[in-house]
C-alpha cells in the first residue's frame, strides 16, 4: 500500500515537472506569433453554438423529456454489431 502511494506520488511529481518543462513561455515571440495565427482560425461564439446543445445519452430520459416538451428526438447511431463504431464506415 505504501509502495503504491509512493509510486503514485512520484508519478504526479514527475508529470508536473514534465508539463512545466514542455509548456512554452507566453512571452516567447514564436508563441505569440502562433497565437496570432490561431486567433484568425479560431471560430467565433456564434459559429460553435451547436456545441452548447444539451445532449442526452439515456434513451428513456430523452423520450421522457421529448414527451414533456412535445418535441421530436434526434437519434444518431454509428457502427453496429461487429463494427468499431466509426460513422464513416462502408456499408
Secondary structure, 3 states (H helix, E strand, C coil): CHHHHHHHHHHHHHHHHHHHHHCCCCCCHHHHHHHHHHHHHCCCHHHHHHHHCCCCCCHHHHHHHHHHHCCCCCCCCCCCCCCCCCCCCCC
